[in-house]
Amino acid sequence: MARVISVCLPMWPIDRLRRAGDTPSCDDGPLILAGRTSNRRVITAACARARSLGLGPGMPVSKAQALVPDLRVLQADPRGDLAALERLALWLMQRFAPIVAVDPPEGVVIDATGTDHLHGGEAAMLDAILGRLTLSGITATIAMADTWGAAHALARHAGAVTIAPPGTAREALAPLPLAALRLPPATVAGLADMGFQTVGDLMAVPRAPLTRRFGPEVTRRLDQALGLSGEPIDPLRPADLATSRRAFAEPIAATETIARQIGRLVGDLCAQLESRGMGARRLDLICWRVDSAAQPVRVGLAAPQRDPARLTRLLCDKIPSIDPGFGIEIMTLTATLAEPLAPRQRATLLEPEAPDVTGLIDVLANRVGAAAVFRIAPVASEVPERSVARVAPLSAIPEGWPDHWPRPARLLPRPEPIETMALLPDQAPHWIAWRGSRHRVARADGPERIFGEWWKREAETRAVRDYFRVEDESGRRFWIFRQGDGEDASTGSHRWFLHGVFG
């Protein structure tokens, strides 16, 4: 089932000017933007302070100035707002999903089908989008539903973050006002005169009388919101993006045919990238079915690439996730993220070729997710759980911090308490009991004393840990420690913990 995100930006013209530094904040006085409707000069946007004074879009500017004498009035710029909205949509496309389009005048729509798991689920994906917009100083509300119409309505007439679970669009839309259906104001007023107040009121009546009285627009919008008729999203594709497209005289559905067409698309795209001196970091393949539904596929690369064989293989690995339905009639392939890639010599007669692991990283990242592929880098900290950090697979590892100390292959996220029998102050235990199993210690090495980082945390001013490497009679090796130095109670509780397991 399709899942669509609608982002509503109710203060977009004001937020855009503030981000560009063209206008001061509301603290300096209420602000409105003015434009013309026929011969009238009316408000097109108002800041929060102006709205609190009763001003809003559609009100004549002369009336607003009479109500608020110190009102600041700037000329609206709809073209500038739309151009900035397209840039915002492109930014969202490069980070969240391959199918993104503007929903003017104050919104963006995202086809999130099959992409939410890459961001930790639907709720996490909405939180990530809303959080980034808020940090950028943009006021936004957001909703996810089965259809564009339902998500659009919920984003503008429900809470700041709304998720309608799959199959619940009818229940979510029923209590919303008629304006949520994207109907013209005159139609909404006509429906209100006949006693209709909510979307649920329209659902309960036959369609034929509504069509005869108001035309097909009312039932069309209602069917689109309920998913009874399609409403494809035309993805934003700026002219400067490298794109290849193939349309077929007859729909295709066989796996082998799709793979063959992918190879041709990749060949055309790599030729464009080579002429520009660029390499792809992210590819979006969109398969348009005969029923106007889109099947998007996105692959990422660890480094810029334009090798047709590698790119074709990565895309063909995703073919099982494509549902061709009754057939695919158009396929487009776009390099939504590209970086400069200069030709280079891979090896010389004097120097061997350096190993290239980018292909392995690409395969793993596209199968299990980019967040699951990482490297461990040392961090300047003596405390074990703070001494390593996850970095991108191809990131440079910082030097200067010693990493030769023996550390376990598996470090537990949190030290787990264990039971032991040991002599104080610095003897290794004779046995340990961990997770219900008792292990008799055959060999031990230690202690390695680690002091707390008093310059970071006041609670660690006198903290001490004594670490031991122990091996039981079956050969299993553990990394355990005792809190405290074994003599002074102020250095720790003297309890024992298991912190890691050696391979």
VMD Tcl script that draws the C-alpha trace (Angstrom):
set ca {
  {0.00 0.00 0.00}
  {1.20 3.49 -0.88}
  {2.30 5.84 1.88}
  {2.42 9.58 1.25}
  {3.83 12.40 3.37}
  {2.48 15.93 3.11}
  {4.50 18.79 4.58}
  {2.58 22.01 5.22}
  {4.55 25.26 5.60}
  {1.92 27.77 6.76}
  {4.47 30.58 7.24}
  {6.58 29.83 4.18}
  {6.78 33.36 2.61}
  {7.65 34.91 6.00}
  {10.09 32.12 6.94}
  {11.80 32.40 3.54}
  {12.42 36.12 3.95}
  {13.77 35.62 7.46}
  {16.11 32.86 6.34}
  {17.38 35.14 3.56}
  {17.93 37.91 6.12}
  {15.61 40.27 4.25}
  {13.32 41.00 7.19}
  {13.72 41.35 10.97}
  {11.87 39.21 13.49}
  {8.36 39.69 14.84}
  {9.84 41.31 17.94}
  {10.29 44.49 15.88}
  {6.59 44.67 15.07}
  {3.86 42.77 13.18}
  {4.65 42.02 9.55}
  {2.44 41.18 6.58}
  {3.07 40.51 2.89}
  {0.71 42.16 0.40}
  {-0.37 41.15 -3.09}
  {-3.15 41.95 -5.53}
  {-6.39 40.06 -6.11}
  {-8.18 41.76 -9.00}
  {-8.12 45.42 -8.01}
  {-7.79 44.82 -4.30}
  {-4.56 44.87 -2.33}
  {-4.85 42.06 0.22}
  {-2.73 40.22 2.74}
  {-1.07 37.07 1.34}
  {0.96 36.14 4.43}
  {1.20 37.33 8.03}
  {3.66 36.64 10.83}
  {2.55 35.04 14.08}
  {2.33 38.38 15.87}
  {0.14 39.84 13.12}
  {-2.12 36.79 13.24}
  {-2.49 37.21 17.00}
  {-3.81 40.73 16.31}
  {-6.54 39.39 14.05}
  {-4.82 39.85 10.68}
  {-4.75 37.05 8.15}
  {-4.56 36.18 4.44}
  {-7.37 37.67 2.33}
  {-7.92 40.75 4.50}
  {-7.59 44.11 2.68}
  {-4.32 45.84 3.49}
  {-6.10 49.15 4.15}
  {-8.23 47.51 6.83}
  {-5.19 45.85 8.41}
  {-3.35 49.20 8.55}
  {-6.37 50.79 10.17}
  {-6.46 48.08 12.84}
  {-2.69 48.06 13.49}
  {-1.09 51.49 12.94}
  {2.54 50.31 13.28}
  {2.06 47.44 10.81}
  {4.99 46.69 8.47}
  {3.96 45.83 4.91}
  {6.23 44.18 2.32}
  {5.45 43.21 -1.25}
  {4.79 39.50 -1.78}
  {6.98 37.55 -4.21}
  {5.08 34.40 -5.32}
  {7.71 33.45 -7.92}
  {10.48 33.68 -5.36}
  {8.42 31.61 -2.90}
  {7.83 28.90 -5.52}
  {11.50 28.79 -6.55}
  {12.55 28.46 -2.90}
  {9.92 25.75 -2.37}
  {11.38 23.77 -5.27}
  {14.84 24.04 -3.72}
  {13.43 22.76 -0.44}
  {11.75 19.86 -2.26}
  {15.05 18.99 -3.96}
  {16.77 19.01 -0.56}
  {14.13 16.60 0.80}
  {14.47 14.37 -2.27}
  {18.22 14.02 -1.81}
  {17.80 12.96 1.82}
  {14.54 11.10 2.31}
  {12.78 9.67 -0.77}
  {13.16 9.62 -4.58}
  {9.66 10.93 -5.39}
  {9.15 14.47 -4.06}
  {7.08 17.26 -5.58}
  {6.02 20.75 -4.60}
  {2.42 21.24 -3.48}
  {2.04 24.99 -4.00}
  {1.63 27.45 -2.54}
  {2.87 26.23 0.84}
  {3.54 22.52 0.78}
  {5.67 19.59 -0.33}
  {4.45 16.05 -0.97}
  {6.66 12.95 -0.63}
  {5.93 9.42 -1.82}
  {7.41 7.49 1.12}
  {6.35 4.03 -0.07}
  {9.06 1.55 0.91}
  {11.46 4.17 2.24}
  {10.41 4.65 5.86}
  {12.44 1.64 7.07}
  {15.61 3.41 5.92}
  {14.90 6.14 8.49}
  {13.80 3.98 11.42}
  {10.07 3.75 10.66}
  {7.27 6.15 9.82}
  {7.31 8.07 13.12}
  {11.09 8.45 13.07}
  {11.01 9.63 9.46}
  {8.41 12.32 10.20}
  {10.33 13.41 13.29}
  {13.54 13.67 11.25}
  {11.89 15.82 8.56}
  {10.10 18.05 11.06}
  {13.20 18.37 13.24}
  {15.41 19.50 10.35}
  {12.84 22.04 9.19}
  {12.40 23.41 12.70}
  {16.16 23.73 13.20}
  {16.26 25.68 9.94}
  {13.69 28.16 11.28}
  {10.78 26.88 9.15}
  {7.33 26.45 10.69}
  {5.84 23.14 9.52}
  {3.19 20.54 10.18}
  {3.42 17.06 8.70}
  {1.22 14.03 8.13}
  {1.46 10.56 6.58}
  {-1.46 8.65 5.09}
  {-2.36 6.27 2.25}
  {-3.09 9.00 -0.30}
  {-1.90 12.45 -1.23}
  {-5.34 13.91 -0.52}
  {-5.61 12.38 2.95}
  {-2.07 13.40 3.94}
  {-2.68 16.93 2.59}
  {-5.85 17.25 4.68}
  {-4.33 15.88 7.89}
  {-1.23 18.08 7.62}
  {-3.38 21.22 7.47}
  {-6.33 20.33 9.71}
  {-4.93 17.92 12.35}
  {-1.98 18.10 14.75}
  {1.64 19.03 14.11}
  {2.56 15.39 13.41}
  {-0.17 12.98 12.30}
  {0.11 9.40 11.10}
  {-2.96 7.67 9.72}
  {-2.20 3.92 9.82}
  {-2.66 2.02 6.55}
  {-6.30 1.48 5.66}
  {-7.67 4.16 8.03}
  {-7.97 7.14 5.65}
  {-11.78 7.10 5.81}
  {-11.86 7.27 9.62}
  {-9.12 9.94 9.73}
  {-10.85 12.18 7.17}
  {-14.41 11.93 8.50}
  {-14.17 14.63 11.24}
  {-12.21 17.14 9.09}
  {-13.85 20.26 7.59}
  {-14.83 20.42 3.92}
  {-11.93 22.76 3.10}
  {-9.57 19.82 3.75}
  {-10.60 18.32 0.38}
  {-8.83 21.05 -1.64}
  {-12.12 22.36 -3.02}
  {-12.62 25.94 -4.28}
  {-13.95 28.32 -1.59}
  {-17.15 28.86 -3.55}
  {-17.84 25.12 -3.61}
  {-17.15 24.82 0.12}
  {-19.53 27.69 0.80}
  {-22.20 26.07 -1.39}
  {-21.85 22.74 0.43}
  {-22.06 24.54 3.78}
  {-25.30 26.23 2.68}
  {-26.76 22.77 2.04}
  {-25.86 21.62 5.56}
  {-22.60 19.75 4.93}
  {-20.02 20.49 7.60}
  {-17.43 17.70 7.55}
  {-15.92 15.25 5.07}
  {-17.86 12.49 6.81}
  {-21.12 14.24 5.83}
  {-20.14 13.96 2.16}
  {-19.22 10.27 2.51}
  {-22.72 9.47 3.74}
  {-24.63 10.78 0.69}
  {-24.92 9.39 -2.88}
  {-22.47 10.79 -5.41}
  {-24.89 11.47 -8.28}
  {-26.79 14.39 -6.63}
  {-23.49 15.99 -5.57}
  {-22.13 15.73 -9.12}
  {-25.28 17.20 -10.66}
  {-25.26 20.13 -8.22}
  {-21.52 20.92 -7.90}
  {-19.89 19.18 -10.88}
  {-17.35 16.33 -10.81}
  {-14.77 18.19 -8.70}
  {-16.31 17.27 -5.32}
  {-16.48 13.52 -5.94}
  {-13.09 13.51 -7.68}
  {-11.36 15.07 -4.68}
  {-13.24 12.79 -2.28}
  {-12.28 9.67 -4.27}
  {-8.64 10.81 -4.46}
  {-8.49 11.30 -0.69}
  {-10.04 7.88 -0.06}
  {-7.80 6.15 -2.60}
  {-10.69 5.21 -4.92}
  {-9.05 7.05 -7.83}
  {-5.39 7.58 -8.53}
  {-3.44 10.79 -8.07}
  {0.13 10.26 -9.28}
  {2.90 12.47 -7.94}
  {5.04 13.99 -10.68}
  {8.52 13.94 -9.12}
  {10.66 17.05 -9.13}
  {13.53 16.69 -11.58}
  {15.63 19.85 -12.08}
  {17.07 20.26 -15.56}
  {20.66 20.04 -14.34}
  {20.26 16.48 -12.99}
  {21.63 13.66 -15.14}
  {18.59 11.63 -16.19}
  {17.87 8.85 -18.66}
  {14.38 7.74 -19.66}
  {12.90 4.90 -21.68}
  {9.27 4.49 -22.74}
  {8.03 1.16 -24.07}
  {5.52 0.47 -26.82}
  {4.23 -2.50 -24.79}
  {4.32 -2.80 -20.98}
  {7.12 -4.96 -19.59}
  {6.98 -7.14 -16.49}
  {9.52 -9.98 -16.82}
  {12.56 -9.79 -14.58}
  {14.96 -10.36 -17.46}
  {13.39 -7.57 -19.51}
  {13.53 -5.14 -16.59}
  {17.19 -6.01 -16.01}
  {17.99 -5.46 -19.70}
  {16.32 -2.04 -19.69}
  {18.14 -1.09 -16.48}
  {21.42 -1.83 -18.23}
  {20.50 0.48 -21.10}
  {19.41 3.25 -18.73}
  {22.66 2.96 -16.80}
  {24.68 3.13 -20.02}
  {22.96 6.35 -21.08}
  {23.32 7.87 -17.59}
  {27.03 7.01 -17.29}
  {27.68 8.66 -20.66}
  {26.08 11.86 -19.38}
  {28.06 11.71 -16.13}
  {31.31 11.17 -18.00}
  {30.70 14.19 -20.22}
  {30.23 16.29 -17.07}
  {33.18 14.79 -15.19}
  {30.86 13.58 -12.43}
  {30.18 10.32 -10.61}
  {26.91 9.20 -9.03}
  {26.56 8.92 -5.25}
  {22.83 8.18 -5.32}
  {20.61 6.74 -8.07}
  {16.82 6.82 -8.22}
  {15.08 4.38 -10.56}
  {11.34 4.99 -11.00}
  {9.19 2.45 -12.84}
  {5.83 3.88 -13.94}
  {3.16 1.24 -14.29}
  {0.20 1.32 -16.65}
  {-2.09 2.18 -13.70}
  {0.00 5.37 -13.08}
  {1.50 3.93 -9.88}
  {5.22 4.48 -9.37}
  {7.68 1.87 -8.12}
  {10.77 3.73 -6.85}
  {14.15 2.14 -6.19}
  {17.01 4.02 -4.57}
  {20.62 2.90 -4.26}
  {23.49 4.75 -2.63}
  {27.22 4.54 -3.22}
  {30.09 5.02 -0.83}
  {32.14 6.94 -3.41}
  {31.36 8.60 -6.77}
  {31.00 5.96 -9.50}
  {30.12 5.78 -13.18}
  {31.05 2.16 -13.82}
  {28.06 0.77 -15.78}
  {28.63 -2.82 -14.65}
  {28.70 -1.94 -10.95}
  {25.72 0.40 -11.11}
  {23.69 -2.11 -13.14}
  {24.42 -4.87 -10.64}
  {23.33 -2.72 -7.67}
  {20.06 -1.76 -9.38}
  {19.31 -5.30 -10.56}
  {19.66 -6.53 -6.96}
  {16.57 -4.41 -6.21}
  {14.38 -5.91 -8.96}
  {12.59 -8.29 -6.51}
  {11.28 -5.20 -4.68}
  {9.61 -3.87 -7.88}
  {5.97 -4.80 -8.33}
  {5.29 -4.48 -12.09}
  {1.53 -4.97 -11.67}
  {-0.05 -5.11 -15.14}
  {3.19 -3.86 -16.68}
  {5.72 -1.05 -16.68}
  {5.48 1.48 -19.49}
  {8.13 4.08 -18.50}
  {11.41 3.80 -16.60}
  {13.53 6.77 -15.53}
  {16.95 6.73 -13.89}
  {18.30 9.87 -12.22}
  {21.56 10.63 -10.44}
  {19.98 12.68 -7.65}
  {23.33 13.09 -5.94}
  {26.54 13.39 -7.97}
  {30.07 14.51 -7.19}
  {33.13 15.31 -9.30}
  {34.99 12.21 -10.46}
  {38.24 12.80 -12.31}
  {39.91 9.99 -14.30}
  {42.76 8.37 -12.39}
  {45.29 5.65 -12.93}
  {44.50 2.72 -10.68}
  {48.00 1.14 -10.68}
  {51.49 1.59 -12.04}
  {54.32 -0.81 -12.85}
  {56.13 0.28 -9.67}
  {53.25 0.45 -7.22}
  {50.59 -2.22 -6.76}
  {46.94 -1.31 -7.01}
  {45.43 -0.25 -3.71}
  {42.58 -2.49 -2.52}
  {39.16 -1.06 -3.33}
  {36.45 -2.01 -0.84}
  {33.85 0.44 -2.10}
  {32.10 -2.29 -4.09}
  {31.66 -4.46 -0.99}
  {30.45 -1.46 1.02}
  {27.89 -0.58 -1.67}
  {26.51 -4.13 -1.76}
  {26.23 -4.36 2.04}
  {24.80 -0.86 2.48}
  {22.08 -1.38 -0.14}
  {21.10 -4.76 1.28}
  {21.08 -4.07 5.03}
  {20.93 -0.26 5.08}
  {23.64 2.37 5.13}
  {23.34 2.83 8.91}
  {24.32 -0.81 9.47}
  {27.70 -0.45 7.71}
  {30.34 1.50 9.61}
  {33.92 1.52 10.88}
  {35.18 1.84 14.42}
  {37.44 4.81 15.09}
  {39.37 5.46 18.30}
  {38.32 8.41 20.46}
  {40.60 10.21 22.92}
  {39.12 8.71 26.10}
  {40.38 6.22 28.70}
  {36.88 5.02 29.58}
  {36.22 1.98 27.30}
  {32.62 2.78 26.34}
  {33.72 6.26 25.27}
  {36.93 5.27 23.53}
  {35.41 4.23 20.19}
  {32.96 5.80 17.77}
  {31.15 4.68 14.64}
  {32.20 6.48 11.46}
  {31.29 6.11 7.79}
  {32.97 3.13 6.09}
  {35.33 5.27 3.99}
  {36.03 7.95 6.58}
  {39.63 8.62 7.50}
  {40.60 7.24 10.90}
  {42.12 10.00 13.09}
  {45.63 9.29 14.34}
  {47.39 10.27 17.54}
  {45.47 8.20 20.08}
  {46.94 4.81 21.10}
  {44.80 1.82 20.14}
  {47.19 -1.01 21.01}
  {45.62 -1.90 24.37}
  {44.02 -5.35 24.42}
  {40.31 -4.86 24.07}
  {37.51 -7.43 23.53}
  {36.05 -7.99 20.09}
  {32.57 -7.48 21.53}
  {32.08 -4.62 23.98}
  {28.69 -4.74 25.70}
  {26.58 -1.58 25.39}
  {26.36 -1.46 29.18}
  {28.49 -3.34 31.74}
  {26.46 -6.22 33.19}
  {26.73 -7.07 36.94}
  {28.23 -10.46 37.81}
  {28.79 -12.51 40.95}
  {32.38 -13.37 41.84}
  {34.64 -14.72 44.59}
  {37.91 -12.78 44.81}
  {40.48 -11.63 47.33}
  {40.94 -7.91 47.84}
  {42.54 -5.63 46.97}
  {43.88 -6.71 43.55}
  {43.39 -10.45 43.04}
  {41.49 -11.87 40.09}
  {38.29 -13.77 40.96}
  {38.25 -17.57 41.31}
  {34.93 -17.83 39.53}
  {32.31 -15.60 37.96}
  {28.55 -16.06 37.45}
  {27.09 -14.29 34.40}
  {23.60 -14.66 32.95}
  {22.85 -17.69 35.10}
  {26.04 -19.58 34.17}
  {28.98 -20.10 36.47}
  {32.51 -20.04 35.03}
  {35.57 -21.21 36.96}
  {38.55 -18.97 36.14}
  {41.53 -20.95 34.82}
  {43.74 -18.02 33.87}
  {43.65 -14.28 34.55}
  {45.65 -11.19 33.66}
  {45.39 -7.82 35.39}
  {44.50 -5.52 36.86}
  {44.58 -2.68 34.35}
  {43.55 0.36 36.34}
  {41.46 3.02 34.58}
  {40.62 6.29 36.29}
  {37.50 8.34 35.72}
  {37.56 11.43 33.53}
  {37.22 14.02 36.29}
  {37.63 16.87 33.81}
  {34.41 15.80 32.06}
  {32.21 14.57 34.91}
  {32.37 15.64 38.53}
  {31.02 12.24 39.68}
  {34.17 10.57 38.31}
  {36.62 12.65 40.36}
  {37.73 9.63 42.43}
  {36.27 6.82 40.29}
  {38.50 3.83 39.59}
  {38.01 0.61 37.62}
  {40.31 -2.42 37.80}
  {39.97 -4.53 34.64}
  {40.94 -8.22 34.33}
  {41.10 -10.54 31.35}
  {39.97 -13.96 32.55}
  {39.63 -17.33 30.80}
  {37.42 -20.14 32.04}
  {38.10 -23.86 31.86}
  {36.40 -24.18 28.44}
  {38.54 -21.45 26.89}
  {36.01 -18.61 26.89}
  {37.61 -15.27 27.68}
  {35.89 -12.33 29.35}
  {36.74 -8.75 30.16}
  {35.56 -7.94 33.70}
  {36.18 -5.09 36.11}
  {35.67 -4.11 39.71}
  {34.42 -0.64 40.58}
  {36.88 0.84 43.08}
  {40.47 0.11 44.00}
  {39.60 -2.62 46.51}
  {40.53 -0.54 49.55}
  {38.90 2.90 49.51}
  {35.08 2.88 49.30}
  {35.07 6.41 47.89}
  {36.62 5.12 44.62}
  {33.69 2.84 43.79}
  {31.11 0.34 45.03}
  {33.53 -2.63 44.71}
  {30.91 -4.48 42.69}
  {31.99 -6.59 39.72}
  {30.83 -6.21 36.13}
  {31.40 -7.97 32.81}
  {32.13 -5.48 30.04}
  {33.15 -7.52 27.01}
  {33.79 -10.90 25.42}
  {36.93 -11.79 23.46}
  {36.59 -13.68 20.21}
}
mol new
graphics top color blue
foreach p $ca { graphics top sphere $p radius 0.5 }
foreach p [lrange $ca 0 end-1] q [lrange $ca 1 end] { graphics top cylinder $p $q radius 0.2 }
display resetview
